[in-house]
Amino acid sequence: MAWLKRHWHWLFLLLIPLVPLWRAVLLGEAIGPWDQIRQFAPWNGPPPKDAWDVLQADGALQFYVWRDLVFESWGKFQVPFWNPYELMGTPLLANSQSGALYPPHILMGLLHIPTAFAITLLAWFHLFWAGLGTSKLVRALGGSEVGGAVAGASFALSPFMLSWTALSSVITTVSWIPWALWAVLQFHGQAEAKSAPLEFRSIAMLSLIVAMMFLGGHLQFAAYGVGAVVLLMLFQLKELRARGFGVLFGVGFGVMIAFPQLLPVLKHSADSHRRNVPTEAGYEAYVASAIKPFEFANLVTPKALGDPRTPVEVGQGMTVAEYWPPLAKQGANFAESAVTIGPLVLGLLFLVPWRDRRTWPMATIGVLALLLAMGTILNKILYFGLSGWSSTGSPGRIIVLFVLAACVLAGLGVREVSKRQTFVAVVSMALITLLTVFILPGLHPSWQAGMEQLGQAVVGIGGAGLLPSVAISIVLGMGVLLLIPHVKKSESVDSRRLVPVIPVLLVLVAGLSLISTGKPVEAVKGPEDPHARVAIVNESWGIIAAAKDALMPPNLAALSRIRELGGYDSLLNKNTKRILDEINQQDSAPPANGNIMFAKPTAYWESLVDAGVSEIWSNREIDLKGNFDMRQEDGIYKYRLQSYDQDVARATAGRIPATFLIDSGNRMLVEATGPGTLSLADRNLPGWSATVDGKEAAISPGDFLAIELPAGKHQVDFRYVAPGFGLGLIIGLPALLLALFFRRPRMIVPGD
């Protein structure tokens, strides 16, 4: 009990993520909208109970697949450089969001933890870690232990964190941001001591936190974290004095530690299909996806604009989500605009001791994040001034810093106040709730017309459950506000410390349905030759409703270890897209998503042979020029190229057959008899090297791996190492060793 009294807030923050994750933790389900995926062929599952969410689908199509490949690679003690199953072969480590070098991912792989369970454990840890970091940040700013617990729980279970949980690189990266801000305040604490020297351990601590933030995988959110750190440092520069350089050193060392992953990402992105030159037209399109005023109707309750998981029938067998902003703003999504802070946080903001200067930096961070999220002129500085920023996602995502700042400030508002202050907070919270919910949606008059285009049944959605949701939010918020401010800032543990536990759970319960879980799809039988490639034909992808008649959505073939012609990656080589466009004789990407590459019915079959395709899968009969053996399995039309067809022989003229001795992703050892051209039909991207019989050999220029062999039998060894990885190790390892093992020396600051 003594231990429990000392660490109750730590245990509270550890257990509270179990509330939204209970199905994954207790029932063994996998995080992600798997029921949505299972409805497609070849699984042909029942219609899902939840509404389609195109962003949440990425949790299954990208993040689950990438984690599965990363864990498997580390389980074999291999660095996960290459993904042979998608896009004719594509970098894995260098796509960033795979988080290939993130230490917890390495640990999961080495321990051979099953992918679904590993992802659940990591989600639990990162929600807890985000909450604990927020709690520590509140304490460092002078808040109480209870205030820290309230702030930590509010941020960890905020609709922003929960709605991005399936897209795991986001919460992984974001969970380190409050810790980075807390680390900056450690420098400030030393500065207040005046005579205390600047300890290198403070720099080391900040550098390790920043490194983990970048290794987490989502560079856009890592940039938000660095921006917040720099802003907090500048705000306190007068107090920090020369210690401000220590903060910059910490950030710099952190980036250097992450270089083994970061440099390959930067090199790979230089040839990305998304790389562009900032233009005024591009800027207008960029800010068009910012958060609009009507979306702040969700400020207090997350379902004021409709429930993103509740389906609504609109006729002809089509359903859309009750959440209606996608009908009013192109590209709108609940997670991209998750502005909800809840009634508790909103009310506590009116109890913050604003005269205390320690509250000003977080308030500044929150306000600036809010202005950037809304697409104000401030975005031009980043869009045109920061290299690569024009290729990032919606500016609305920076709302995470607003949510974090609001939660931290709310934690500082948990203090003894007068009855008058409590009354003002309660009334203000109730009025703002009513204003945002019932006034702001009217600022966007086109939403009604947008819904009517899909059918009259959609008009008025959200009304049935809206009033109860608002009423519950107001009542719970009022109850909590009347209780929490009277909790004394005391180091002793008594019953008053437990006051926030039940109310916080009740207030945050609205986010319970924001995490989808289910059983992952079963493996599918692929071609007899494991090195052959399959072209899975699709034509469209849905934004507000699921695509009709979709066949094995992109990347899922990798779960069955089937090599796929197409794929889905937000960072793919521009020449890969060019090859696919030439094969399809049209744009390979559907209008709904420029990062998805499909095989289309117009695909030129001889080009498919060049790309190593042996079978074409379709959910309907297609007219293919050439000789194919067609069969039906599980409702899928499978067209297999005849092995000795004269046309195929002509298309592959000059090539010599090869026997695979080793195929481990990063390495392919084959045996072939020359003379002739050995071609593996895997993408020839920077990073591949080859030896013939142990001697270095040049890979022939071209789109696919090929090498000219002299007469006789030879062993050819192809190996892939991500460009920049070696240099990253040379820089990153010494920086890491410096941070880990040389923490005791002190850096004496002139003037101390």
N, C-alpha and C positions, 0 to 999 in steps of 0.2 A: 504493500500500500504506500510505503514511503516513496518508492520508485515511481508509482503511478501518480502520486501527487506532484512530483517534480516534473514529470514528462507527460502529463495528461494532454497538453496541446499537441505534442508530437504524435501521440497515439491517435488522437482525434483526427488529425489531418491525414494520417496513414489509412484510417478506416473509412473515412467519408467517401473516397472514390468508389468504394464497393457499392454505393447506392446506385449510381448509373451503370456500373459495370457488372451488376449482380448476375445477369444471365450468362455473360461470358465466363465469369469466375466460378459460379456455382453449377451451371449446367453444361459447361465445356463448349459453348458455342463460340464461333469465330467472329471477331469484330468486322463489320462490313455488311452491306446490303445484299447478302447472298441469296435471299428469296427473289430479289429483283433479277439477279443473274441467272438463277435456275430456271426462270420462265422461258429462256431462249433455248433453241436447239443446240446440241443434241439431247439436252436433259429434259426439255419440254415439261417443266414442272408446273404446278398449279398457279393460277394468277396470284401475285403477291398481295398481301394484306395492306402493305404500305404503298404510298405514292412514289412514283419515279422521281429520283433526284440524280441528275446527270453528274453532279460534282461528287456526291457520295459514292457513286459507282466506281470512281477512281480508287477508292479504298480496296476494292477487290481486284480491279483490272491492273493497277499499277503497284500499289504499296504492298499488298499481300504477296504478289508475284515476286517483286524485287527482294522482299525480306526472305522469301522461301529460297531464292537462288543464293543470296548472301549467306544465309545460315548453312546451307548445304556446302558451299565452297569452304567456309571456315571449318566446318566439320571434317573436311578432308585436308585441313591444314594448308589450304590454298588461298591466296589473295584473290578476291572476286573481281578480277579485271574485266572479264568479257562475258557477255550474254549471247550464247550461240543460237538461242531459240526464237528471237524476234528480229524482224527487219533485216533478214539475211545475215545476221550477226551484228551486234552493236555493243559499244562500251557499257559496262555496268557500273564500275567504280566512278567513272567520269560523268555519269548522269546526275551526280550530286545527291538526288533524293533517295538513292538506294542506301545512303549512309553506310557505305561498305566498310569504312575504317572507324566507325563509332564504337568505342569500347564495349558498351552493353550488347551491341549486335555481335561483336566478335565472341563475347562470352556465351551468348545464346547458342551460337554455332558450335563452339568447342564443346559445350555440354550436351549437344545433340537434343536440345529442347524442341519438341514438335512446334511447327511454325505457328499454328493457331494459338497454342498456349503461350508461346514466347511473345507474341504480339500483345496478348492480354496482359501478361506480366509487365511488359514495357509500358503499356498504356496506364496501368495502375501506378507503376513507379513514377512516371512523368507527371501525372496529375497530382500525386502526392508531393513530388519534388517542386512543382510549380507552387503549390500551396505553402509548403514549408519555406521556400525562398521568399515568398510574399510576406509570410509571418515574420521572418527574420528582418526583412526590410522595414516593416512597421516598427519593430522593437528598436532597430538602429536609429529610427527617426524620433524616438522618444515615446512610442505608444506602449500600451499595456499588453500583457500576455494574452488576455481575452481579446483585445483589439486585434492582435496579430492572428489569433485563431479565426476570428470572424473574417478578416481580410483574406487570409489564406484559403479558407473554405469557399468564400465568395468567388475568388478568382479561379480556383481549381475546378469548381463546378459551374462556372459561368457558361452561358450558351455558346460563347465563342470557343472555349476549350472543348466542350462536349461535341459541338457540331463539326470540329476538325479532328476529332479523335481517330476516325477511320483513316484519315490522311496523315499517317503517323509522323512524317517528317516535320509537320507543323508543330504539334504539341511537344515533340522532342526538342526542337530548337527553342521554342518559346519558353519552355520550363526553365531554361538557364538565364533568361533575361532578368528576372527579379534578383537572382543570385549575383549577376554582374553588377547591378545597381547597388546591392548590399556591399559588394567588395569595394566599390568606389567610396562608400561611406566609411570604410575602415581607414582609408587614407585621411579622411576628414577628421576622424577621431584622433588620429595621431597628430594632426595639425593643431587640434584644440589643446593638446598637451604641451605644445610649443617646444619644450625641451626634449621631447622624445624624438630620437632619430628615425628616419624612414627605413623600415625594415624591408629587406629584399623579399621576405616571405609574403608580404602584401602584394608585391608585383607578381610573384609566382602564383599566388592564389587567383588573382584576377586573370592571369594568362591562361591558367588551366580551365577556368570557367569559360573564357572567350573561345578557347580551342574546342571545348565540348559543344559550344553553341554552333560553331561552323561545321564541326563533324556531324552534327545532328542532321544536316543535309539540306535544309531549306535556306538558301542564301538570301532570299528577300527578307525573311524574318530575322536572320542573323544580322543583316544590315540595319534593320529597325533596332535591334538590341544595341549595336555599336553606336548608332545615332543617339539613343537614349543615354548611354554611358558618357559620351562626349558632352551632351547637353548638361547632364548632371555635374560633370567636372567643371564646365565653363561657368555654371551658375554659382559654384562654390570656389571659383578660382582664387578669389581674394583670401579666403580662409585656408585653402590648400597651399598657397604660395608655391614653392618649388616642387611640392609633392604632386602638382598637376602633371609634371613630366613622368612621374612614377605611374600614373594612370595610363598615359600614352604608351609608355614602355610595356605595361601589362597587356594592353590591347595588341600592340605590335608583336610581342612574344606569343600571344595566343594565336594570332593569325599564322605566325611562322610554324607553330606546332601543328597546325592543321594543313600545312603545305602539301604533305603527301597525298591528301585528297583534293585540296583546293587547286593546286596547279594543274592536275589532269582535267579538272572541271573547266578551268579557264581556257586551257588549250583546246578542249573539245568544243566549247561554246564558240570559239572563234570561227568554226565552220558550221555553226548551227543553222537550221532552216528558219529559226526565228530571229536571227541577227538582222538588225536593220539600222538605218541611219535616222536619227531623230528629225522629224519634220513637223510643221505646224499641223498638217492634216493628221499625222500620227498622234500628236499630242491631244487633239480634239477627240479622237477615238479613245485614247487612253483615259482621259478624265470623264468620258461619257459613262464609264463603268464605276465611277465613284458613287458613294452613298448619297442618295437624294433625301431632301428633307422629310418626305412622307414616310421613309423607312425608319425614322426615329419614333414612329408609333410603337415600335418594339422596345423602346428604351426601358420600360418597367416590366412588361410582361412579354415573353418571347413569342406569343401566339396572337398578338393583336392583329396581324395581317394574315392570319390563317396558319394552320398547322402544316409544316412542311412534309409531314409523314401521313397525313390523312388524305386518302384519295377521294376525288369527286368525279362522278360519271358525267361525261359531256356528250354522250351519244356515240353510236356506231362502234361500241366496244372500246371507246377511248376514255381513259381517265387521266386527270391531271391532279397535281397537289392542291390542297386547299390554300396553300400559301400563294398569293396572287401576284406579287411584284414581278416575276418573270414575264407576266402578260403585259406589264406596263413599262418595263425597262429591259432592253436586250441584255442578256447575260446575267440578269439578277439571280441571286441565289442566297438562301438563308444564311449559310456559313460565311459568304463573302460580305454580308452586311449584319453580322451578329453584334448589334450595338447594345444588347440588353445588359443592364447592370442590376436590375431588380429593385424592388421597393425598399429593402433593407439598406442597400448601399446608397440609394438615392436619398433616403431620409437622413442617414448618418452624415452625408455631405453638408447638411445644414448645421451639424454639431462640431465640425472641424474647427480647431483653434487657429483661425486664419492669421491671427497676430503673430503666431509662432513662425519665424522665418524658415524653419525646417519643412514646413508644408509647401513652400513656394516652388521648389524645383519639381516636385511631382505634379503639382497643378500646372506648371508650365509645359511639362512633357505631355500631359493629358490634353491640354488645349491645342498645342501644336499638332498632335496626332489627330485630333478631331478636325482641324482645319484641312490637313492633308487628305484625310479620308473623304472629305466632302468635295474634293477636286478643286480647291481654291487655287489662286495664282501661285501659291507657294510651291505647288507641284512642278512648276516650270524649272525651278532651280535644280531639282533632282532629275527631271526628265532630260533636260538639255545639258546639265552641268556634270552629271555623274555617268561615266561610261558604262554602257550596258543596262542602265535603268529603263530605257525605252522598251526593252524586251521583257520586263517583269510583268507580273500579274496586276490585278486591279489595285488602284490606290486605296480602295476601301479596306484592304487588309490591315493597314496600319491602325485601324480602330482597336486592335489588340492592346496598344499602348494606352489608349484612352480607358479601356476597361481595366487594365492593370492599375493605372493611376487612380481611377475612381475607387477601386477596392482598397488600395493602400490608404488613401485619404479617409475612406470610411472607417478603416481600422483605427486611425488617429482620432476619429470622432467618438469612439467608445470611451467615454470618460464621464465623470460626475458633472452634471449640468443642472441648471435650474428648471423648475417646472415650466417656466415661460419658454425657455429654449426648446424643451421637449415638445411643447404645444406647437411652436412655430415649425419645427421639423415635421411633425405629423401632418399638419395642415398643408404645408408646402408639398410634401410627398404626394398627398391625395390629389391636390390640384394639378400638379404636373402629370400625374398618371392620367387623369381625365382629359387633360389638354392634349397630350401626345396620342392617346388612343382614339379619341373621337374628333379631333380637329386636323391633325397632320395628314391623315389619308386623303382628305379633301383637297390637299395641295396638288394632287396629281389627278386631274380629271379624266385622263385617257384610260385609266385602269378599267373602268366600267365597260368602255367600248372594246377594250382588248379581251375581256372575258366574254362579252356577247358574241365575239367572232367564233368562239369555241362552243357556244351553245347557251341557251337561256338558263340551263340548270346551274351554271357556275355563278350567276349573278347573286350577290348577297352572301357568298360563302364566308364562313368565319363568324357570322352573326349568332349562330346557335350557341356556340361555346364561348363567345367573346365576353358577354356580360358576367357569367360566373367566374371566368378567369380573372377579369379586372377586379371584381368584387373580392375574390379570395386574395389577390395581390395586395389590395388596399388594407383589408382587415388584418392580414398577417403582418404586413409592414407596420401598421399602427401598433399592433401588439408587441412586436419586437422592439420598436423604438421606445415604447413605454417601459420596457424592461432593461435593455442593454445599457443605456446611458447611466444607470444607477449602479453599475458594477464598479466597485472601487479599484483603483490601481494599487494593488497590494501584492506583495511577494508571498503571502501566505495563501494556502489553498482552502477554500471553503465552498459552500454550496453555490454562492453567487458566481463562481467560475463556470458552473455548469449551465447557467442561464442561457447562453447562446446556442447550446448544442441542439436542443429540440427545435427552437424557432428557425435556426439556420437551415436545418434539414427540411423543414416544412416550406420555407420560402424558396429553397433551391430545388424542390421536388418537381417544379415545372419543367426542368430540363431533363427529366428521366427518359423521355421518349426520343431524345435527340441522338442516341447512339443505337445504330442498327446492329443486330447480331444474327447469326444463322449458321447452318452447316455448310462448309465449303463444297463446291461442286465436285463430283466424282471424276476420277481420271478417265480419259477417253483413249481408245485404242488408235494408234497411229499407223503409219506405213511399216511394212516389214523391215525395211532398211532404216535403222535409227538415224542415219545421216542424210536421208532424203528430206526434202522440204515439201510442205503442203501450202497450197494457195487457197485460203478460205475466203470465198466470195461474199461480200456484203456491199450494199449500195448506200445506206443511209445510217444516221445515228440521231437519236432523239434528244431534244433539249428539255421541253416541258412535258413530254410524254415518251415512253419507251418506244424504240424503233420497232416497227412491225416486222415479223419474220426474220429477225436477226439470227445469225448463225455463229455460235462460239465467239463472243466479243473479243476484241484484240487483246493479246498477251495471255489469255487463258490457256492457249495451247502449251505454253511453257510449263504450266502445272502438271501436264501429262508428259512433259519432256519431249514435245513434238516441235520440230523446227518449222517456223511459220514465215511465210513471205512478208506479210505485213506486220503490224504491231502498233504500239502506243507508247510514246515517250515525249516528254516536253522538251527534251534536249537531244535531237537526232541530227545526224549529218545531212547537210543540204544535198549532197550528191546521192545519198540514199533515197531521198525524196525524188530527185531527178530520175533515177533508175526506175523507181516504181511508177512514176508518171509516164515514162516511156513504155513500160510494160503494159500499163492499163490504157494507154493512148488517151488519157484524160487525167485530171487532178485526182490523185489517190486519196486525198483527205475529203471527208464529208463536210458540207457547209457548217455543220454544228460544232466541229472541232478540228482545228488545223494541225493538231498533234497526233491524230489518228491516221494510220495508213492502211487502207483496205486493198484487197485484190478485187477488181471490178469485172463484171461479165464481159467487158470489152478487151480483157487481157490478151495480148498476142502470145500464142502458145510457144513459138520458138524462143521468144525472150524468156518465157517461164523455164524452159529447159536450161538456158544459160544460167539462170538463177538457182539451178539445182532442184526445181520443182518436179516431183514425180506424180503427185496427185492433186486434183482440183476438187474442192468440196463446195457444194452449193445446196441451198434449201429448195431449189427448184431446178427444173431442166434448163440447160443452157446450150446454145448452139456453138460448138467448138469446131474449128477447122482443123482437121487432123484425125488421126486414128486413135480412139480411146476405148478402153474397156470400162463400161459404166455398171455400177452396182448400187443398190440402195441398202443402207444400214441405219437403223433408228431414224428413218425418215430423211436421211441425208443422201443426196446424189453424189457419189464419189466417182470421179473420172480418173482412171489410171492410164498414164502413157504406156503404150505397148513397148515392151523392152527392146524389140528388134525392128520396130517400124522403120522403113527407109527414110521417112522424113526426119525422124529423131536422129538416126545415124548421120544424116546430112548436117543437121544442126550442131552435132557434137564432133564433126570431123576434125581430125588432128589431135584430139584428146586421147590420153592413155588412162586406163583404169587404175585405181589405187585401192590398196587394202589398208584399213585403219588398224594400227597397232596400239595406239594410245589416243584417246579423245577426252581431254579433261577440261574443255572450255578454253583455258588459257594456252593449251598446248595440243597440237595435233601431229602425231608421229605416223607417217604413212609409208607404205612400201609400194614402189612402182617400177616398171621396167620401161626404159627408154629405147630409142630416142622418141621425143615428142613433148607435148605440152601437158604438164600436170596441173589441173585446175580443180580447186575444191569448192568453188561456187560460194565461198564465204567472202564477205565484204573485205576488200583490201583497204584498210584504214591505217593511218599513222600509228605505229606501235608494234606492227608485225615484223618479225625477222625470220629468216630461214637458214638452215644448214642442209647440205647434201652430203651424206656419209661423214658427218662431223665437221665438214668444212663450210665456212660461211658462203652463202649464195645470194644472188640478187633476186628479189621478187619482181616479176615482170610488171611494168606499169599497166594500170587498168583498174576496172571497178571490182574485180574479184581476185582472190589469191591464186596466183599462177606462177609456174616456174618451168624453165626449159631444162629438160634432162638429156644427158648424152646416152649413148647406147649402154645397155646392161641394166641389172637390177640395182636399185638404190633405196636407201632410207632417207626420207625427207622429213625434217623436224621443223614445224612451224610453231613459233612461240609469240605470245602477245604480252606486252607490258605497257600499261597506260603511259603515254608521253607525259613527262613532267614528274612522274612518280619517283624516279631516281634522284632528281634534283630536290624534290620535296623531302625525301628522306635525309639528304645531306644537310638540309637546312633545319628540318623539323626535329630530328632526333636530338641534336645538340641542344636545341631550345627546350625540348621536353626534359632532357636530363638535367639541364640547368634549373628548371622549375621544380623538379622532383627532389633532387639531391643536394642542392645548394641553397637551402632556405635559411640557414642560420646567420650568414654574414649580414651585416647591416650597412646600409648606404647612408653615410652622413651627409645631410643637406646643409650647404653653407648658410650661416645665419642662425642655425639651431643652437 
